[in-house]
Amino acid sequence: MKTTLFTVLCIAIRLGVVLLAVNILEQLPFWLSQSHQGGTYTLYQLLVGLFGLVMAAVLWVRPGILAWWAIGKGQREVLEIPISADQIQHIAFSVLGIWMAISGLGGCISHVMIMLFLHARVADAATGILPPGEWRYVCYYILEAVAGGALAMGSRGLIGLLYRLRGYPVTGRSALGDGTAVARDD
């Protein structure tokens, strides 16, 4: 596979821009629900969100601006890596698993902090107990972190399972080096 560092960075920037835009759009209803009607804080939140979306749109259309700034004179450097399709699948599953694990861990910590804040506020109420639905989110984030870790650690087995499910004949050896036999399109 031949490519340039500039192209790889442009792809990574576009991926980051999509994640940024989705995160802003996901947080927007929360910002609006937590703000006071007619307050300047609401206007500031909306302006910051709009600025982030505009930056995301600009970087989606022109990712080369940031990539050029990041690599400088090395943008014509050709990267040539002999990598097979099953290695790309292994990398993709591992990256997805690590992303899920980090997202789940971060979400769990964030939600536990919110629950502690709410517990201090609810202590003045008659019951002093958090709604049971709050624990559902903690369980969800823990499950996401565990599933992400399992996906990152078990990506080789998952690739072998996908080969078997597709019904490829067993010929040759896997490029992953784990001794499993897989089909080759060479």
C-alpha positions in Angstrom: 0.0 0.0 0.0 1.5 3.3 -1.0 0.4 6.6 0.4 1.8 9.9 1.7 1.9 11.2 5.3 -0.2 14.1 4.1 -3.0 11.8 3.0 -3.0 9.8 6.2 -3.1 13.0 8.3 -6.0 14.3 6.2 -8.0 11.1 6.8 -7.2 11.3 10.6 -8.3 15.0 10.7 -11.6 14.2 9.0 -12.2 11.4 11.4 -11.5 13.7 14.3 -13.8 16.4 12.8 -16.7 14.0 12.6 -16.2 13.0 16.2 -16.0 16.7 17.3 -19.2 17.5 15.4 -21.1 14.5 16.8 -20.0 15.4 20.3 -21.1 19.0 20.0 -24.5 18.0 18.6 -24.9 15.4 21.3 -24.1 17.9 24.1 -26.3 20.7 22.7 -29.6 19.5 24.2 -27.9 19.2 27.6 -26.5 22.7 27.4 -29.9 24.1 26.5 -31.7 22.1 29.3 -29.3 23.3 32.0 -29.3 26.9 31.1 -31.6 29.6 32.4 -34.0 31.1 29.9 -32.8 34.4 28.6 -29.5 34.3 30.3 -26.2 35.3 28.6 -24.7 32.0 29.6 -27.1 30.3 27.2 -25.9 32.6 24.4 -22.3 31.8 25.2 -22.9 28.1 25.1 -24.7 28.3 21.8 -21.9 30.5 20.3 -19.2 28.2 21.5 -21.1 25.2 20.0 -21.7 27.1 16.7 -18.0 28.0 16.6 -17.0 24.4 17.1 -19.4 23.3 14.3 -18.0 26.0 11.9 -14.5 24.8 12.7 -15.5 21.2 12.1 -17.0 22.2 8.7 -13.9 24.1 7.7 -11.6 21.3 8.6 -13.8 18.8 6.9 -13.7 20.8 3.6 -10.0 21.7 4.0 -8.2 19.2 6.2 -4.9 20.0 4.3 -4.6 23.2 6.2 -4.0 21.5 9.5 -2.1 18.5 7.9 0.3 20.9 6.1 0.9 22.8 9.3 1.5 19.6 11.3 4.1 17.9 8.9 5.7 20.9 7.2 8.3 19.8 4.7 7.7 16.0 5.0 4.4 16.1 3.1 5.9 14.5 0.0 7.3 11.6 1.9 5.9 8.4 0.4 4.8 5.7 2.9 4.9 2.2 1.6 3.8 -0.5 3.9 3.3 -4.2 3.0 0.1 -4.8 4.9 -2.6 -7.4 4.2 -6.4 -7.1 4.5 -6.5 -9.3 7.7 -3.8 -7.1 9.3 -5.9 -4.0 8.5 -9.0 -5.7 10.1 -6.9 -6.6 13.1 -5.8 -2.9 13.5 -9.3 -1.6 12.9 -10.8 -3.9 15.6 -8.1 -3.1 18.0 -8.5 0.6 17.6 -12.3 0.3 17.9 -11.9 -1.7 21.1 -9.5 0.7 22.7 -11.7 3.6 21.7 -14.7 1.9 23.3 -12.7 1.1 26.4 -11.6 4.7 26.9 -15.0 6.0 26.1 -16.7 3.7 28.6 -14.1 4.4 31.3 -14.5 8.2 30.7 -18.3 8.0 30.7 -18.4 5.9 33.8 -16.1 8.3 35.7 -18.1 11.3 34.5 -21.4 9.8 35.4 -20.3 8.8 38.8 -19.1 12.4 39.4 -22.6 13.6 38.3 -24.2 11.1 40.6 -22.1 12.3 43.6 -23.1 15.9 42.7 -26.8 14.9 42.5 -26.6 12.9 45.8 -25.4 16.1 47.6 -28.3 18.0 46.1 -30.9 15.3 46.7 -29.8 15.0 50.4 -32.2 17.9 51.2 -35.2 16.1 49.6 -37.6 13.9 51.4 -36.1 10.5 50.3 -32.5 11.4 49.7 -32.1 8.6 47.2 -31.0 8.9 43.6 -33.4 7.6 40.9 -32.6 4.0 40.1 -32.3 4.9 36.4 -28.9 6.6 37.1 -27.3 3.3 37.9 -28.3 2.1 34.4 -25.9 4.6 32.8 -23.0 3.5 35.1 -23.7 -0.2 34.1 -23.8 0.8 30.4 -20.5 2.6 30.6 -18.9 -0.3 32.5 -20.2 -2.8 29.9 -18.9 -0.6 27.1 -15.4 -0.5 28.7 -15.4 -4.2 29.2 -16.6 -4.9 25.7 -14.0 -2.6 24.2 -11.2 -4.3 26.2 -12.5 -7.7 25.0 -12.6 -6.5 21.4 -9.1 -5.1 21.6 -7.7 -8.2 23.1 -9.7 -10.7 21.1 -9.5 -9.1 17.6 -7.5 -12.0 16.2 -10.1 -14.6 17.2 -12.8 -12.3 15.8 -11.0 -12.1 12.5 -10.8 -15.9 12.3 -14.5 -16.2 13.2 -15.3 -13.8 10.4 -13.4 -15.9 7.9 -15.3 -19.0 9.0 -18.6 -17.2 8.8 -17.9 -16.1 5.3 -17.2 -19.7 4.4 -13.7 -19.2 3.0 -11.9 -22.4 2.4 -9.0 -23.2 4.7 -5.8 -22.7 2.6 -2.6 -21.0 3.6 -1.7 -19.3 6.9 -2.9 -16.1 8.5 -0.8 -13.0 8.2 -1.5 -12.4 11.9 1.0 -15.1 12.8 -1.2 -16.9 15.1 -1.2 -20.2 13.2 -4.8 -20.1 12.0 -5.4 -21.1 8.5 -7.2 -18.6 6.3 -8.0 -18.2 2.6 -5.8 -15.9 0.5 -6.8 -13.9 -2.5 -3.2 -13.6 -3.8 
